[in-house]
């Protein structure tokens, strides 16, 4: 088990998982707002309610923010030791677009000022608003719209960023 901010690796103590746990997890959360990049590595026993997130990419991107979580799960003792390995981000435009806006200082939903071209596996549009805190920072009121992976809408489990009451709406992305 370990949790480390501002690094892509972490090491810690081995921990006995509770009897209902059948898998271990390791992964990386990469949160980029403007030029500020916060990377958090984590390893732990996997909460059974989050098992559907294994092997999925949870990511959102727009002109002001990029947020990505990669998780690897395994089902034997100490299997999550070793380095956290993350595939490169696919920046290839995929022919989809979504509304684009971002603010971390508003109680109301941000107003879309344009569109963002989706890349990689992003084929869904999302609108998120609510209070959240990224590691090492205070709680802010976030509102954003952008392109997301389908898993973003279905598997909303965040290991490092803390999200409180929020509104999340998803819809299929439009073709360019």
N, C-alpha and C positions, 0 to 999 in steps of 0.2 A: 504494500500500500504506500502510495506517495502522491503528493500534489505539489507542483512547483511552478511558480509564475516567472515569466521572462526567460524561459529556457525550453528547449524542445526535448529535454530528457529529465528524468527524475529517478531517484533510488530511495528506498526506504526500508521499513521492516516487513518481514513476512507476517501475515495476519491470518488467523484461523477464521474462515468464513462461517456464517451461521448455517444451520442444517438445511435451510430451504434454498441455499445458493448452490447452483450447479456449474456456474461459469465465472471466470475471471475476465477483467477488462483492462485494456491499456489504450491510451489515445492522446490526442492533441486538440486543443481549442486554439484557433488563431483568429484574433479579433483585431481588425484594422479600421480605425476611424481617422480619416484625413491621413496624416503622416504618422500617427501614433499606433504602433503595433504592440499588442499584448499576446504573447504565446504562453499557454499553460499546458504542461504535461501532467498526466494523471494515470494511476494504476490502482485497482481496487478489486474487491469482490463485486460481482455484477448483481444489482438489484433485479430480482426476477421480473419485475414489472417493466424493465427497460430492455429485456432480451431482444425485442423486435428491432432495436436500433443497431444490433450487431452487424457489422459489415456495410452499414449504410453511410452515405455522405449527407451530412446535415449542413446546408450552406445557404447563404443569402448574399446578394451583391447588388449594389447600385453605385451611383457616381460618388457617393461620400463614404461608403462603408463596405467592408467585406468581412464576412463572419463564416468560419468553417470549423466543423467538428468531424474528426475521423476517429472511429472506434474499432478496435480489433478485439474479438472475444475468443476465448478458448476454454476447454473443459477438463483440464488436468491440473494437478497440484503445481504451483509455481510457474505455470505456463506463461504468465504475463511478465516474467523477468526479461531482461534484455532491452534493447533500444526500441523506442517508439518509431515505427517507420510510416512515413506518409508519402503518398504518391503526389506528383506535381499537380498543380491546379491546371485544369483544362481551360485555357483562355480563348478557345476557338469559337467564334460566333456561330450560333446554331439556327439562325433564322427566326427567332422569337423575340418579342419585345414586351416590356412592362412599363407602367408608370414609374416615375423616379422622383423621390424626395427623401430628405433626411433632416432631422433636427434632434438635439438632445436637450432642448430648453423649452419645450412647449407642452402645455396640458392638452391642447387640441391636436387633432390629426394634422400632419403636415400637408401642405397643398402641393400637388404635383406640378413641377415646373417644366416637365418634359418627359422623355422616355429614355430607357436604358436598353441597349441590346443585350440579350441573354447569351450566355456562353456555356459550353460543356453540357452538363446534364440538366441545366436549369430550363424547365419547360412549364413553370408555374409562376404566377405572380402572387405576391403576398403584401398585405398591409398590416403592420404591427404598431401598436401604441400602448404605452404603459411604463411604469417605473422599473428601472433595472440598474444594476451596478456591475461593471466589469471589474476583474480582479485589481485591487489596489486603488480603486476610485470610489467616490461617493455615489449615492443613488441619484440618478438623473431621470427626467421625463423624456423617454425616447418616442419618436414617431418616425416611421420609415415605410417606404414602398420600394419594391424592387423585384428582381428575379430570384427564384429559389429552386432548390431541388425538391422533388415531390416529397421526399422524406421530411423536409422542414415542417410541412403542415401536419404530417401524420405522426411524427415521433418527436415531440417537443420536450426532450430531456436535455438539460444543459448541465455539464459537469462543473464549470467554473463561474460563468456569468450568472448572477442571481436575478431572476425575473419575478416580479411580484404580481399583483392583479394586472391582467393585460387583455387586450383585444387583438385577436389574430384572425384575419380573413384571407382565404386563398381562392384563386380562380385560375383556369387554364390561361397560359400566355397566348398572346395574339401572334399570328404569323406576320412577318415584316412585309 
